[in-house]
Amino acid sequence: MLVNIIGSGIVGLSVAFELALSGHRVKIITRNYEEGASWVAGGMLAPFSEGLGGDMLSLSIDSLKLYDDFVYKVKDISNHTIFYRRDGILRVLVDDEVARFQNLAQDYSSMGFSYEMLSVEALRKDYPLLSEEFDKAILFKDEGNVDAQQLMDALIFALHRLGVQIILDEVIEVKKEGKRIKCVKGFKDTYNGDFFVFTPGAWGNAHLDIPVYPIKGQILKIRGLDIDRVHYSRIAYVIPKESYVLIGATSEDVSFDHRRTVAGVRALSNNAVRLIPSIDRCEFVEVNVGFRPATPDEMPIFDRGDNYVVSAGHFRNGILLAPVSSKIVLDIVERGLESEYFRIFSSERFPNGNHTDKAKKEY
Ligand SMILES: Cc1cc2nc3c(=O)[nH]c(=O)nc-3n(C[C@H](O)[C@H](O)[C@H](O)COP(=O)(O)OP(=O)(O)OC[C@H]3O[C@@H](n4cnc5c(N)ncnc54)[C@H](O)[C@@H]3O)c2cc1C
């Protein structure tokens, strides 16, 4: 089957990877494969630290379970290094979160996931860099941390090896007839195929009737902090990678404003130093900007027609949700199997279509 994928963020590349591995002919049409949020993401695989519940938790757990295998395959085919750890995330709690997270941790444990409620003594001994302002934390042992940039690089190399064509073009029109896509028009060419997958990230409402809008995130890169594990708190998260540490992230409803701002850097630095005071002495490397694909209820959108799937709105968790998002597409293309997530996460839950300002107010 010839499958055209529109968008080359983590979702598009992962879908392309699974389809190409299964022997399909895949073309990716993308305006700019470096503009996606995926290149700047923190790479935390953190459904429990995020305090997720309900359908969003089920989707995230399904994806977390696929992660080891996904990273293994991408590493193997790309022959690239990918920093990937599954040794848990330290969820640092502020007072008004404690009761809620104690209950959540018990719920997650009843589903088979491990956690440890740390005593003050254990916290001071094992996490000596954490500020003494914080004396409560949970270690969610099944969570993970992947270098999103390395994963993206490796995926591009793997796709190259699998013969996937990446075409630089901007899709400007989607020609539809009922529940079928006839073709997709770009500035340079018109694309025909047997199947289409739309993974447009925060730009999703430009040509599709879905309420996706950007939430800007600024994220710092620093060097010289010796921590092994992600420290995730409500005020800041500090994410160690192989040779640097990320500090995230602002959350700004300012449309596609690409500017790196003094206010953003100041807020991130102050909050990070409050969490881990020795960050003050670290080397500042850079600050990056990405646009999270948000929806009014902060959950993704999975829509399908006779020959297409839309996979969008992954908001704060697109890196985590990449493997399950590609499995959902693969199940349709390979086996005609429709995941229950199409019903749960259909865009029909937003009766106002892509009128995001209105939808944002009403949900
Ligand atoms: C600061 C920050 C920190 C984050 N941290 C985490 C984290 O720790 N863990 C986690 O799981 N997630 C995290 N996220 C969220 C995650 O980055 C996103 O959910 C994810 O990257 C979305 O991937 P995507 O493939 O849908 O979109 P993107 O990566 O944004 O890619 C979309 C692609 O579509 C292309 N495109 C759009 N429109 C068109 C068009 N008309 N024609 C052609 N191409 C088009 C774009 O050029 C782009 O290449 C973070 C995000 C930010 C900003």
The ligand as an SDF file (V2000), in Angstrom:
LIG
                    3D

 53 58  0  0  0  0  0  0  0  0999 V2000
    8.7900   22.4690   25.8710 C   0  0  0  0  0  0  0  0  0  0  0  0
    8.0540   21.1570   25.6250 C   0  0  0  0  0  0  0  0  0  0  0  0
    8.3050   20.0630   26.4580 C   0  0  0  0  0  0  0  0  0  0  0  0
    7.6510   18.8450   26.2330 C   0  0  0  0  0  0  0  0  0  0  0  0
    7.9500   17.7650   27.0360 N   0  0  0  0  0  0  0  0  0  0  0  0
    7.3550   16.5800   26.7880 C   0  0  0  0  0  0  0  0  0  0  0  0
    7.7060   15.4380   27.5680 C   0  0  0  0  0  0  0  0  0  0  0  0
    8.5380   15.5360   28.4870 O   0  0  0  0  0  0  0  0  0  0  0  0
    7.1010   14.2400   27.2770 N   0  0  0  0  0  0  0  0  0  0  0  0
    6.1890   14.1190   26.2650 C   0  0  0  0  0  0  0  0  0  0  0  0
    5.6780   13.0160   26.0610 O   0  0  0  0  0  0  0  0  0  0  0  0
    5.8390   15.1920   25.5010 N   0  0  0  0  0  0  0  0  0  0  0  0
    6.3910   16.4070   25.7530 C   0  0  0  0  0  0  0  0  0  0  0  0
    6.0390   17.5010   25.0030 N   0  0  0  0  0  0  0  0  0  0  0  0
    4.9530   17.3650   24.0230 C   0  0  0  0  0  0  0  0  0  0  0  0
    5.4480   16.7930   22.7020 C   0  0  0  0  0  0  0  0  0  0  0  0
    6.5990   17.4880   22.2820 O   0  0  0  0  0  0  0  0  0  0  0  0
    4.3550   16.9160   21.6430 C   0  0  0  0  0  0  0  0  0  0  0  0
    3.1380   16.3760   22.1190 O   0  0  0  0  0  0  0  0  0  0  0  0
    4.7650   16.1600   20.3810 C   0  0  0  0  0  0  0  0  0  0  0  0
    6.0470   16.5650   19.9740 O   0  0  0  0  0  0  0  0  0  0  0  0
    3.7770   16.3630   19.2600 C   0  0  0  0  0  0  0  0  0  0  0  0
    4.2670   15.6400   18.1430 O   0  0  0  0  0  0  0  0  0  0  0  0
    3.5860   15.7560   16.7250 P   0  0  0  0  0  0  0  0  0  0  0  0
    4.2690   14.8020   15.8430 O   0  0  0  0  0  0  0  0  0  0  0  0
    2.0990   15.6500   16.8670 O   0  0  0  0  0  0  0  0  0  0  0  0
    3.8280   17.2750   16.2750 O   0  0  0  0  0  0  0  0  0  0  0  0
    5.1950   18.1350   15.9000 P   0  0  0  0  0  0  0  0  0  0  0  0
    6.3680   17.4740   16.4960 O   0  0  0  0  0  0  0  0  0  0  0  0
    4.8870   19.5010   16.2750 O   0  0  0  0  0  0  0  0  0  0  0  0
    5.2670   17.9260   14.3280 O   0  0  0  0  0  0  0  0  0  0  0  0
    4.2720   18.4010   13.4600 C   0  0  0  0  0  0  0  0  0  0  0  0
    4.8440   18.3950   12.0400 C   0  0  0  0  0  0  0  0  0  0  0  0
    3.7970   18.6490   11.1110 O   0  0  0  0  0  0  0  0  0  0  0  0
    4.2960   19.5030   10.0810 C   0  0  0  0  0  0  0  0  0  0  0  0
    3.1670   20.1890    9.4570 N   0  0  0  0  0  0  0  0  0  0  0  0
    2.1840   20.8830   10.0770 C   0  0  0  0  0  0  0  0  0  0  0  0
    1.3350   21.3750    9.1740 N   0  0  0  0  0  0  0  0  0  0  0  0
    1.7710   20.9840    7.9500 C   0  0  0  0  0  0  0  0  0  0  0  0
    1.3290   21.1940    6.6070 C   0  0  0  0  0  0  0  0  0  0  0  0
    0.2360   21.9020    6.3190 N   0  0  0  0  0  0  0  0  0  0  0  0
    2.0400   20.6340    5.6040 N   0  0  0  0  0  0  0  0  0  0  0  0
    3.1560   19.9080    5.8480 C   0  0  0  0  0  0  0  0  0  0  0  0
    3.6120   19.6860    7.1090 N   0  0  0  0  0  0  0  0  0  0  0  0
    2.9430   20.2250    8.1260 C   0  0  0  0  0  0  0  0  0  0  0  0
    5.2460   20.4290   10.8290 C   0  0  0  0  0  0  0  0  0  0  0  0
    6.1570   21.0360    9.9490 O   0  0  0  0  0  0  0  0  0  0  0  0
    5.9110   19.4380   11.7990 C   0  0  0  0  0  0  0  0  0  0  0  0
    7.0130   18.8480   11.1770 O   0  0  0  0  0  0  0  0  0  0  0  0
    6.7010   18.7280   25.1800 C   0  0  0  0  0  0  0  0  0  0  0  0
    6.4780   19.8360   24.3460 C   0  0  0  0  0  0  0  0  0  0  0  0
    7.1420   21.0320   24.5480 C   0  0  0  0  0  0  0  0  0  0  0  0
    6.8890   22.1910   23.6190 C   0  0  0  0  0  0  0  0  0  0  0  0
  1  2  1  0
  2  3  1  0
  2 52  2  0
  3  4  2  0
  4  5  1  0
  4 50  1  0
  5  6  2  0
  6  7  1  0
  6 13  1  0
  7  8  2  0
  7  9  1  0
  9 10  1  0
 10 11  2  0
 10 12  1  0
 12 13  2  0
 13 14  1  0
 14 15  1  0
 14 50  1  0
 15 16  1  0
 16 17  1  0
 16 18  1  0
 18 19  1  0
 18 20  1  0
 20 21  1  0
 20 22  1  0
 22 23  1  0
 23 24  1  0
 24 25  2  0
 24 26  1  0
 24 27  1  0
 27 28  1  0
 28 29  2  0
 28 30  1  0
 28 31  1  0
 31 32  1  0
 32 33  1  0
 33 34  1  0
 33 48  1  0
 34 35  1  0
 35 36  1  0
 35 46  1  0
 36 37  1  0
 36 45  1  0
 37 38  2  0
 38 39  1  0
 39 40  1  0
 39 45  2  0
 40 41  1  0
 40 42  2  0
 42 43  1  0
 43 44  2  0
 44 45  1  0
 46 47  1  0
 46 48  1  0
 48 49  1  0
 50 51  2  0
 51 52  1  0
 52 53  1  0
M  END
$$$$
